[in-house]
Amino acid sequence: MEFDPDLPNPVSLRSVTAMTFERDKILDQLSYYLENYWLMLKKGNHSGLMETYNEALYLKGIWSEFELENTGLVRAKIIGIDDEGKLQLQTTDGSVRICNMGEARYTLQV
């Protein structure tokens, strides 16, 4: 599969897992979860949505390299998303950095 060259780190499920997926089954599962999350939102269950989202964060709790705007390369781990949707990173010195959209970029380690 060819990816758009402007994408920073494109991957497919197949390239990551070396498995083949049934597209219709994946779409059915996605629709099921989207509907459940929509119903949670509609019922005003914002804390439940936030908890679910924070539990599923990619790389949460794993020390990684991030490129931070105006700071450069930093070793940190994701500790969550705050109530305003900002990314919370804890650096190796214990300080917590709050990042707006686009201010932190994960640096793929190969």
Summary of the structure (lengths in Angstrom):
residues: 110
radius of gyration: 16.9
end to end distance: 20.9
largest distance: 46.1
contacts: 221
relative contact order: 0.11
helix: 32%
strand: 25%
